[in-house]
Amino acid sequence: MTISHNIFGSLHIAKQGMEAQQAGLNITGHNVANVNTEGYSRRLLSLSSRSGPPLGGGGVEIEGIKRYSDAFSTSRLIHEETLLGNAGQRGKILTQVSDLFNDLEEGGLGAVIDDFYGAFRLLEATPNDPAVRQEILARADQLSNTFQRISQEIEKVRANCDDLLRGSAADINIRTEEIAQLNEEISVARVQGIDISDLLDRRDQLIREIAQHVKVSVLEDDQQQVTLFLEGGLPLVDGKNQSLLQVRESAAPGTATVEYVTINGQVSEITTIIQNGSMGGVLDVRDNLLPNFADDLDQLAYDIVAGFNAQHLVGYGLDGVTARNFFTPLGSSANAANLIDLDAAVLNNANAIAAALDPALLPGDNRNALALAGLADQNLATGGTRTFNGAYAALVGEVGVAARRANDETIMRETAVSHVEKIRDSAAGVSMDEEMTNLIQYQRAYQASARVLSVINEILQTLVNLK
Amino acid sequence: MRITDRTVYRQAAFDVGLIRSQLFDLQRQGATGQKFHSLEDDPTSAERLRMIQEAQESTLHYEQNISRSRTQLDTVDVALEEATTIIIRAKELALAMSTDTISADERLMVADEVQSLYESMLGVANTKAAGEYIFGGFYTDSSPFLTNGTFVGNSGEKEVDVGPSARLVVNVSGEDTFTVSGGIDIFAEIDGLRAAMATDDVANIRASIDVMDQALTQITRGRTDAGLKLNQIDVASAVRTRLEDSLTAEKSQLLDIDPIEVLLDLNLTTTALQNAIQVSTRVINTSLIGI
């Protein structure tokens, strides 16, 4: 049996050992450096032993780098982020809206309606008191101003929603562009045999960020190329091709539409297709909830105008004139909250307020004032089922419940995301304890291989110095 | 489950954050005395609160109507008391002057006093309260009785709301109290007495005595009416006060915190926060890095 073991082969084995452990140190360093990187999956060096000449091994071989990612939690996270994005966005917008209806603060519409009716109760007692009549005009003015203010604030929130949509579309486009680039880089790197873990991590992270805005489904092929689909099966990224989302302005604020642009430049409107994620949340509030609230407000304003005018028309002012409207009459409830206004006949003419029912009984006849004040207690709102204040209180409740529901859901979704993140971290997260242990492990192994190298070097020395 | 550093930090932040949020709520409750501050904190209570606030506002308006009406009816009462005094005096004079031993000259002098009684009665019938004539029905801005005793007022009954579904008549009819619709024309009768005094008409002076009794009854009827209405106002006022109290209590129950409960919770939660922070710090500081 010949010992054909090459002394230089032994050197080589030692050298490989040191290189391998050094690679391990690098990876440990990489893990530690990225402990706080969002979406980072920890890496582990994958080593295997090399087979070599009959009496010994061939050293160690670096097989590759193992990336610890958990496919289940990754896809679960995408799902939960979309739900959270939806609830969170709804909650934010609705909280703004509910501030408009908060009667715990001054100047709420409810208190203003109360004051308006209150002035008529005073008119009962002194129908020809000019101060009371002026007070009624002032309160009516405040009523119409408050309706207008709330109506316009709701419009502002709607217009704000368009900005939110624009922001989301821009965020998505930036990310889909990067994903398309990553797809290309990944395919090139695979061919060259370069480690793509960082690229994969980055791509997963981008997808997760997009999922906050819209619902996406991810399809990965066996070349590790990802196709990202929007709701309705529209591809946002296909290989290295990106499709854009854009938001088209409309003349009226709060009516912008969302459009999808194919790679050939074809544009189609997808506003109603987007129902999930934060964009879906914005659209739900903007196109369903807010119009309902605005309609209810308009209906209330209209009911007040109609109910009040009907009674006012039969009464007589201090000047003996009848058939006057108190509010400018409105044909329908459309935009009533913005249009509610004192009629020209009564504006600046407090004597025109019709407190009497019989011109022969002026100025003390207060019977129409009694009737007008009594309107507050009649069911003249919501199709004859509620009082004015009852209708307002119901609207307040409606807004509050919607906001509350969104906020409660947000908390629930946050907990769900947190839970899935823990699962993901358990598989893919970096543990300092582990890395420190690995550090020591690789360091010691490196030192040992270096020692082997040193010993072989001495042997070589001995051989070379043989006389 | 494999626990990584991020999980530890995130959980610590989450747990501490949760307690901080609870603490913040309690802090706000303690500072403002209110259980909730915005609509979405408790939408059902907010809706109920709005209804309570409307009712509370109404009680204030009713209060004003009650107080005003009471003043008016008090004025009616005082005026009719004065009217009673006048009639009693007129009757006294009639009695005194009906004896045969009185001379025509004496009667002539008393006629002057009866005239001033007439003028006083006119003043009473044209009394104003807070700038409005109280015996003229709906004609509140002009004297209901002319100098010659003719009634030019109106017999309208004026109602005001003094409570939810509580509407009361708050005036007394001048027509029924002073004119023939109530039985006799008081002014005509007083003037008749004066004339009888002036013309030494003993028969008519004697006849006036009974008439003055009737006048007294008529005016007393008016006073009773005012009295009854004042009673109704008192009842309405008591009801209003009870309603106001009940609304205040209901609002308080809905909105106000129990300060002791909040204080206890604050203590508990603050302790929980301190504990959570301590535990988190200890866990975070323990790792192999120092080795």
Interface residues (C-beta under 8 A of the other chain):
Chain A: V35 N36 L94 T95 S98 D99 F101 N102 D103 L104 G110 A111 I113 D114 D115 Y117 G118 R121 L122 E124 A125 T126 N128 A356 L361 L362 P363 G364 D365 N366 R367 L370 A373 G374 D377 N389 G390 Y392 A393 A394 V396 G397 V399 G400 V401 A403 R404 N407 S418 E421 K422 I423 D425 S426 A427 G429 V430 S431 M432 D433 M436 T437
Chain B: M1 R2 I3 T4 D5 R6 T7 R10 Q11 F14 Q34 H37 S38 L39 E40 D41 D42 P43 T44 A46 E47 R48 L49 R50 M51 Q53 E54 E57 S58 L60 H61 Y62 Q64 N65 R68 S69 A130 E132 G136 G137 F138 Y139 T140 D141 N154 G156 K158 E159 V160 D161 P164 S165 R167 S287 L288 I289 I291
